[in-house]
Amino acid sequence: MSAARINRRDLFRAGGWSAAAGVFSAGAPATAAASPADNIYTRIGVRPFINCTATYTINSGTLTLPVVKEAMDEASRYSVNIDELMEKVGERLAKLLGCESGIVTAGAAAALTHATAACVAGADPEKMQQLPDLTGLRNEVVVPRQSRHVYDQAIRAVGVKMIEINSREEFYAALGRRTAMIAVLGTGEAKGPIRLEEMAQAGRKAGVPVLVDAAAELPTPPNPYLSRGADLVAYSGGKIIRGPQCAGLLLGRRDLVQAAWLNSSPHHALGRAMKVGKEEIMGLLAAVEAWVGRRDLQAEYRQWESWYAHISAALASLPGMKTELRGPAGPSPFPVLHIEWDPEKFRIAGEEIHDLLLNGEPRIKSHASGDGHSFLIRAVSMQPGDEKKVAARLLEVFSHAAGRPATLPPAPPASSIAGRWDVDVQFVAGSSRHTFFLWTDANQVSGVHHGRSSNAPLTGAVDGNQVRLRSALRYEGASLEYAFNGKINGDAIEGEVDLEEYGKARFTARRSRG
């Protein structure tokens, strides 16, 4: 389908006029996109939502550009050799993005895994088949503490051990004959004890490559990380680039990028499960070409900012509401709107706001959460007209909250829960034994939560016979959130555990007599 043949309806179906405006005609007018009650999702019982959370994977990522859909559709109509395809796509990516080489991967996490495999096994078929058994191979990855995050697991999947460092001295002490790679998070690098340039220089002397995870950032040429000495950098294709959700980029040193490709599908190696198809490959190439050659990001910013202005104007009628436009900060490549309210005037917290928006009409996914009284709106995955619906719904929710009576104080605890508790957690599949050490002060609870492999502070409150406890267990780079909501019954507490992205579980806690 050519640009000339795409009409408004095609554009709305393909992700909105704003998506096409930056690719085809930046001056084109914006018109509200339709949200039919009957669509491919509602027919199987799934309600779509207006996405005010940008491009989170759990919320289905980006709204792909029309040229991306066109490329994927055309790519699906032919058979090609995937090795030949990736070689030519790699050459094109290198030219567009100003790097030695590039490959398309099954998301940024897959790029991290393939890059790590390349740094450990190279392109040696025997070593590749040996993974994740690292006997006799380099098996350590040095990473600053500020660069630890939940996506570390994509690196650890190769079998390596993460060596966390907190100072320059620790960094140099950690580099050794077992070091396979240095890993850096793009958004965490500046917060660490040592700059990327120095890590790269030390890595070159030791024969150790540097990998940067820049998943949510834009691959602006000249590359901001490769130009500072990094060997490899990973990006998501389903975020601000607006390519296929299940695609990513690995850019950098030619030999390592080629080795990463050999360690990935369609080759029989550790990365075989992380398959990227011809449709995603060509779709992401189309997104990169659009980004480098035709997208007007500033025009997109201006449109999003106009949406924020509309929402702000609607909420300005409510005394006690504050809104603030915040521009792109650091590596975050888009402006956001900060919404904050006076809890004395609006007796409602973030968690309830989130649920009311998500379960209402229209359905809206937001960042509102917990007991807080502020949240961000990110417009990247909104469509023209959504800002009016969001503004109207927020005005409705906060107007109702303004008329609420003061919250009643909690009831005195039915019984003291101070002491040690043995906690059995029953997951959807499997179970685990945890331990609580609790201290109480009237209705407030504090303590320590011991999990299987780590422990963390625990806080909460008691309201009569109801108890709420919160903790976050740390494992490697991940913070595992636990929210226990239970009922006290003598020397037992029973209820539900909210594990956030890991679903829900049941728990039974019994007072320890030991």
C-alpha positions, 0 to 999 in steps of 0.5 A: 500500500502506497502513502497516496492510497492510505486514507484516514480510516486506514491510518486510524486502524494503523495507530492514529494520524499522529503516527502517520503525520511524522512519516508522511505529512507533518502538517496534516490535521489530527482527527479523533480515532474511533473506538468501536465496541466490537473489535478483534479483542472484544470478540474474545472478551478482552477490553482494550484501553486508552494507554497513558503509560507509554510503551510498557510491554505488559500494556502491549507496547507501542502503536506501530507506525503505518509504514511498519505494518505495510513492511510486515505485510509485504514481508509476509508474502515471500520466502527468504533465507534468514541468514541472507536477510539479516546480512543485508539488513545489518548492512542497512542498519549500520549505514542508517545508524552509523555503526559497524553492524547490527541485527534485529532481535526478538526484543531488547532482552533477547539482544542482551542474551545474544550479546552475552552469549557472543562474549562468552562463546564467540562463534565457536560451535562447540562452546555455543552448544556447551551453553549455559554450562560455562565450565572452562569458559569465562563466566563473570559479568562485571556490573555497577550496582547502579546498573542492576535491574530486573532485566539482568536475567536476560544476561544471567540466562547464559549462565554467567555470574554477575559481579556487582561493583560499588567503586572504581577500586572494586571495578578494577579488582573485579576485572580478571581472567574470568570476566566475559563482559562488562554490563551497563544500564544506559539510564544508570551509567551516569549514577555509577562510580565510573564513567563508560569511557573509563570502563571501555578503556579498561575493558579493551586492555583486558580484552573484555567487551562492554554491553550497554542496555539502552532499551527504551532510548532512541538509537540516535546517530552517532550512537551516544554509547558506541561513540564513547567506547562501548562495544555493543548496545541493545535497544527495544524496537517496540517503544519510541522507535514504534516498530514491531513490539516483538523486536529489538536491535543489537548494534556495535562491533562487527565481530561480536554482532555477527557472533551474537547472530550465530548464537541466536535463531535460526541457528541451534544455540542457546538463543534458538528459542528467541526467534525473530521472523522476517516480518519483524526484521523488515518491520523494524528496519522500516521503523528505523528508516522512518526514524532516521529519515522522516519522523519529526519527533519535535512535532510529535512532542508538540502534539502530546504537549497539546494533549497534556494542556487539554487535560491540565485545563480540565483539571484546573477547575478543581481547587487542590489539583496541580499539573506540571508539564515535564520535558524529556529528562535524560535518556527518556525521549518524550515529555510527560504530564505530572498530576498531583492532588491535595489528599485533604481535598480529594480523599482518594489514593493512587490505587483507587484512581488506577482501579476506577480508571481501568474498570470504568468507561472508557477504560484507561490504563494509568500509572496511578498506584499505591497510597500516593497522591500523584502520577504521570501521564505518558502520551506516547501510545495515546491517539488523537481524541484520547486526551478528551476522554482522559480529561473528562474521566479524570474530572469525573473521578476527582469531582466525586472524590472531592465530596467524600467525608473524612476517612474514619480512623482504623479500629483498634487491633483485634489482637497483637501480632507482634512476634515471629510468624511462620508463613506458608505461601501457596502460589498458582504452582508450588509453595514456599515457606517465609518468616515474618518478624513483626513489631507493632505500635498501635495500628502500625506494623514494622518488621522483617520479611525473610524469603527463601534467599533474601530478606527485606524491611516490612511495613503495614497496618492493622485495622481491627482484624484486618492486616496489610503488610508490604515488602520488596525482596531483592534477588540479583537485579530484581525487586520482588514486591509482596503485598499481604492482605489478611484476616487475623484469627487468633494465632493465625493470619490468612489471606491473599498475596499480590505479587504484581506482575507475578500474579496472586497467591494465598498465604497462611501465617502462624505464630511461632512458639519457638 
